[in-house]
Amino acid sequence: MDIQTRKLNLITYLAQLEDESFFEKIEEYILSKVEEEDHTRPFSIEELNKRIDQSLEDSKNDRIIESNDLLSEVKQWQ
């Protein structure tokens, strides 16, 4: 079974799930894994270099935002 089919099967299963506590456990597990992956894994050298290159390119093309503007924008999200 390929990964796409497995994903669709899981989505179907979750859509039919009625047990709130079981659903919460699944949700907590998934969110904890996403958090772990996003925040604890250091960048590889390639990833870091790509980010640096993209940042330099953005700066050259004036695709930047001032820190005060960014803070104001973030405050509006809440």
C-alpha positions as CSV (number, residue, x, y, z in Angstrom):
1,M,0.0,0.0,0.0
2,D,1.5,3.4,-1.0
3,I,1.7,6.4,1.3
4,Q,-1.1,8.3,-0.4
5,T,-3.5,5.4,0.2
6,R,-2.4,5.1,3.8
7,K,-3.0,8.8,4.3
8,L,-6.5,8.6,2.8
9,N,-7.3,5.6,4.9
10,L,-6.2,7.4,8.1
11,I,-8.2,10.5,7.2
12,T,-11.3,8.3,6.6
13,Y,-10.8,6.6,9.9
14,L,-10.4,9.9,11.8
15,A,-13.4,11.4,10.1
16,Q,-15.6,8.5,11.4
17,L,-14.1,8.5,14.9
18,E,-16.7,9.2,17.6
19,D,-14.5,8.7,20.7
20,E,-13.5,12.2,21.8
21,S,-10.9,11.1,24.3
22,F,-9.2,8.8,21.8
23,F,-9.3,11.6,19.2
24,E,-7.7,14.0,21.7
25,K,-4.9,11.5,22.4
26,I,-4.2,11.1,18.6
27,E,-4.2,14.9,18.3
28,E,-1.8,15.4,21.2
29,Y,0.6,12.8,19.8
30,I,0.6,14.4,16.3
31,L,1.0,17.9,17.6
32,S,3.9,16.8,19.9
33,K,5.7,15.2,17.0
34,V,5.2,18.2,14.8
35,E,6.6,20.4,17.6
36,E,9.6,18.2,18.1
37,E,10.5,18.1,14.5
38,D,10.0,21.8,13.9
39,H,11.9,23.0,16.9
40,T,14.6,20.6,18.0
41,R,16.1,19.5,14.7
42,P,19.1,21.8,13.8
43,F,19.5,22.9,10.2
44,S,21.8,21.0,8.0
45,I,24.6,23.0,6.4
46,E,22.6,22.9,3.1
47,E,19.4,24.2,4.7
48,L,21.3,26.9,6.5
49,N,23.1,28.0,3.3
50,K,19.8,28.0,1.3
51,R,18.2,30.2,4.0
52,I,21.2,32.6,3.9
53,D,21.1,32.7,0.1
54,Q,17.3,33.4,0.2
55,S,17.8,36.1,2.8
56,L,20.5,37.8,0.8
57,E,18.3,37.7,-2.3
58,D,15.3,39.1,-0.4
59,S,17.5,41.9,0.9
60,K,18.8,42.8,-2.6
61,N,15.3,42.9,-3.9
62,D,13.9,44.9,-1.0
63,R,11.7,42.1,0.2
64,I,12.2,43.0,3.9
65,I,10.1,44.2,6.8
66,E,11.3,46.4,9.6
67,S,11.3,44.8,13.0
68,N,8.8,47.3,14.5
69,D,6.4,46.7,11.6
70,L,6.7,43.0,12.1
71,L,6.0,43.3,15.8
72,S,2.9,45.5,15.1
73,E,1.7,42.8,12.6
74,V,2.2,40.0,15.1
75,K,0.3,41.9,17.8
76,Q,-2.7,42.1,15.4
77,W,-2.8,38.3,15.1
78,Q,-3.7,37.9,18.8
